[in-house]
Amino acid sequence: MRYPILIHPAKELKRIARPVDFISDELVKLLEDMYETMIAHDGIGLAAPQIGKNLQIAIVEVEEGDRFELINPVIVEQKGSSIDVEGCLSIPETYGTVERADEIVVRYFDREGEEMEVTAYGYLARAIQHEIDHLHGKLFIDQVIKYIAPEDLETYMEEHIND
């Protein structure tokens, strides 16, 4: 099932999501539905609050076939920082630069209830941080350094390809 994406300024996007207490068949189905929703909207990440679900769940897939289903994720370590452009399914046609850690270690539970830990770098680290922010009621526009007009996005990306 595909869910509609909540659009800013929907109040649910600013709410702190509650932790998942246990993993049920319904929660596993929600993970599948979230993934389907993310793909249908051409996204690389989706947090449960973006579909009106008050749960600490996020999905990230920056490379096809390398999906991360993050239940109750916590960043336990971060290193370095860089500034890059971001957008969000909940804030259409809005882009801006945001400073984030270059490397993170994130601890979370998977759909089987196993505690996992992954070290993420670069774009994957950025995407995971963006989605975890959603779980804490933070949007990328709360941290934008400089907005980039949609018509200037391609030029910006070409100019900063080696950053």
C-alpha positions in Angstrom: 0.0 0.0 0.0 1.3 3.4 -0.9 0.8 6.2 1.6 0.4 9.9 0.8 3.4 12.0 1.9 2.6 14.7 4.5 3.7 18.1 3.2 5.2 20.8 5.4 3.8 22.5 7.5 1.8 19.4 8.6 2.1 19.3 12.4 3.0 15.6 12.4 6.3 16.5 10.8 7.4 18.5 13.9 6.5 15.8 16.4 9.0 13.6 18.1 8.3 10.0 17.1 7.8 7.4 19.8 10.1 4.4 20.0 8.9 1.0 18.7 8.2 -1.3 21.6 8.0 -4.6 19.7 8.2 -5.8 16.1 4.9 -7.2 14.9 3.6 -8.5 11.5 1.9 -5.1 11.1 5.2 -3.3 11.6 6.9 -5.4 9.0 4.0 -4.7 6.6 4.5 -1.0 7.4 8.2 -1.3 6.4 7.2 -2.8 3.1 4.6 -0.1 2.5 7.0 2.7 3.4 9.5 1.3 0.9 6.9 1.1 -1.8 5.8 4.7 -1.0 9.4 5.9 -1.0 10.1 4.3 -4.4 6.8 5.6 -5.9 7.8 9.1 -4.9 11.3 8.7 -6.3 12.9 9.1 -2.9 16.0 7.7 -1.3 14.7 7.9 2.3 11.4 8.0 4.2 10.6 8.4 7.9 7.4 7.1 9.4 6.3 10.7 10.5 6.3 11.6 6.8 3.3 9.3 6.3 1.6 10.2 9.6 2.9 7.3 11.6 4.3 8.4 15.0 7.0 5.7 15.2 10.8 5.8 15.1 11.1 4.0 11.8 13.0 5.1 8.7 14.0 3.5 5.4 17.0 4.6 3.4 18.2 3.3 0.0 20.8 5.4 -1.8 22.0 2.5 -3.9 19.5 0.1 -5.4 19.3 -3.1 -3.5 21.1 -1.7 -0.4 18.1 -0.9 1.8 18.4 0.1 5.4 15.3 -0.4 7.6 16.1 1.5 10.7 13.9 0.9 13.8 14.7 3.1 16.8 17.9 4.3 15.2 20.5 6.2 17.3 23.7 7.8 16.0 26.4 6.7 18.5 29.4 8.2 16.8 30.1 10.9 14.2 33.2 12.3 12.5 34.0 15.1 10.1 31.6 17.4 8.4 30.6 18.6 5.0 28.1 20.8 3.4 25.9 19.5 0.6 22.5 20.1 -1.0 19.4 18.3 0.3 15.8 18.1 -0.6 12.8 16.3 1.0 9.7 14.5 -0.1 7.7 16.5 2.5 9.0 19.8 1.2 8.6 19.6 -2.6 10.7 21.8 -4.9 12.8 23.1 -2.0 16.5 22.6 -1.9 19.3 23.9 0.3 22.7 23.2 1.7 23.1 21.6 5.1 26.1 20.7 7.1 26.2 17.1 8.3 28.8 14.6 9.6 30.8 12.8 6.9 30.8 9.5 8.8 28.4 8.1 11.4 27.9 4.9 13.3 24.2 4.2 13.8 22.7 1.6 16.0 19.2 0.3 15.3 17.0 -2.7 15.2 16.1 -4.6 12.0 12.8 -6.2 11.1 13.8 -9.4 13.0 14.4 -7.4 16.2 18.2 -7.9 15.9 20.3 -5.0 17.2 22.5 -3.8 14.3 25.3 -1.3 14.0 26.5 0.2 10.7 29.2 2.7 9.8 28.0 5.0 7.0 30.0 7.5 5.0 29.2 10.3 2.6 25.9 10.3 0.9 24.5 7.4 2.8 25.5 9.0 6.1 23.8 12.2 5.0 20.6 10.4 4.1 20.5 8.5 7.4 21.0 11.7 9.4 18.3 13.4 7.4 15.8 10.6 8.2 16.8 10.3 11.8 16.2 14.1 12.1 12.6 13.5 10.9 12.1 11.1 13.9 13.0 14.0 16.2 10.7 16.5 14.5 13.6 18.3 12.7 13.4 19.2 9.0 16.3 20.0 6.8 14.9 23.5 6.3 15.6 24.1 10.0 19.3 23.7 9.2 19.6 25.2 5.7 22.7 27.3 5.2 21.7 28.5 1.7 18.6 27.8 -0.4 19.0 26.8 -4.0 16.3 27.5 -6.5 15.0 24.4 -8.3 16.0 25.8 -11.7 19.6 26.2 -10.3 19.9 22.8 -8.8 21.5 21.0 -11.8 24.1 23.7 -12.2 24.9 23.7 -8.5 25.4 19.9 -8.6 27.6 20.1 -11.7 29.8 22.8 -10.0 30.1 20.8 -6.8 30.5 17.3 -8.2 34.0 16.9 -6.7 33.2 18.4 -3.3 
